[in-house]
Amino acid sequence: MNKLQNPVLMGTIGAAQGLRGEVRVKSYTLDPGSLGDYGHLHSEDGRVFEVLEIREAKEMAVVRFRGVNDRTAAEALRGVDLYIERDKLPDEELDDDEFFYADLEGLEAVDATGRSHGTVSGIFDFGAGDLLELKGPGKRPVLIPFSETAVIEIDLENGRLLIDPVAAGLEGGDEEGPGSRKRRPPRDGE
């Protein structure tokens, strides 16, 4: 099996479910039950997974893959990320404010002056909203909020994001404004 040319992360295998080889899968699709609609799934190490059965269970999918027939085999898959080739995603037209995460990776983040703040090297959601990881040459990665105030415009054709570095937390704004790290002096009697 050749490596995928343009992989898109579709899910991550979690714990084994029962004794017949089923696993819980955290699906990154809108509908967890649709994970099997994209054809075979692939791991980074080249394994191919064919979905035999799938059912939804509390924001995840319970999946039985071909060749995984017992709990021991299912437990060995814990933590495996599942991918498809980008061209397997539907060709339907997305709304202006909808994007596949895979399309955002690699975009250069620039401000209104044209200054680069790095390229998108990852997208994360730790529960409080999406974050974009920006990595520039010789710089440590930084996380910025993927919000309308921080990311003003997404230009897929030119491979760029227009960002507001102040709203993104990359530069200080009004030192005495909200979010400033400057502490106010204590008041009398405090």
Secondary structure, DSSP 8 states (H G I E B T S, - for coil): ----SSEEEEEEEEEEETTTTEEEEEE-SSSGGGGGGG--EE-TTS-EE-EEEEEEETTEEEEEETT--SHHHHHTTTT-EEEEEGGGS------TT---HHHHTT-EEE-TT--EEEEEEEEEESSSSEEEEEE-TTS--EEEE-STTTEEEEETTTTEEEE-TTTTTSS---TTSTT--------TT-
